[in-house]
Structures are given as structure tokens and as C-alpha cells.
Amino acid sequence: MRFPIAAAFVLVVAFLVVGCSSTSDNTLAVTGTDTSCTVAAPEVRAGKVTFEFENKASQVNELYVLRANKQVAAELENVTSGMTRSLNADLSSGTYTLTCKPGMKGRGISSTINVVGEGGAVSRQP
């Protein structure tokens, strides 16, 4: 009788481990302050990307994901000071500029990321 219980326990643990270590997680943390736009990693995989934007600026902030041709691929507006919000984008491979705009004015502060691999939006960057 002990074997079926032990086997069931092993199966449940295996299921939980596989469920918690999803390979589809493609999340990138971005922190905006009054003077910086910091990206946790310089590279993400192509496809669906979640940007976790934390606003540490003293004022409302925005996050823009710009393609190489400066077209907006995704944007997140009106993130109040001290808040974290998610921005989802479907990105093809290429170089992108992430721009934080504290106070929602001016050119903003930028960082660059590389998106690598296959997948993402059907329309490719020029």
C-alpha cells in the first residue's frame, strides 16, 4: 500500500515543479527613476515579452518600447510613483530602445535591449 502513496506523491511533486518552472516565462524588469531607465538584462527571447516596469521616480512615469525605426512597439502610460505595472509586447528579433519618461515629457531616458531568436510579431523590423 505504501508504494501507490509514494508514487502519487512523486507525481504531484513532479507536476508542481514542471508547472512552476515554465520555459515560456519571458519577463524583463525595468526600473525608471528621475534620472535613469535601468533594464535587468540586455537580452530577451523573441515572442511574447512581459516588461515589469517599476516607477521609482518622484513623479508619474511612462515606458515606451521602440523599434529600430523609432516606431512604438508597445507603451505603458501613467505609472504613478512607487507602482509596478506590466507591459506585454510581441517582439520579433532585433534591437529595441526602452524609453522611460519621468513627468511624461521630453525625450526621456533610454536603454537598449536585444531580442533574439525566432518568434514574435509577424511584421519584421526594417
ABEGO torsion letter per residue (X at the ends): XAAAAAAAAAAAAAAAAAAABBAABBBBBBBBBAABBBBABABBBBEBBBBBBBBABABBBBBBBBBAAGBBABBBBGBBBGBBBBBBBBBBBEBBBBBBBBGGBEAEBBBBBBBBEBEEBABBBX
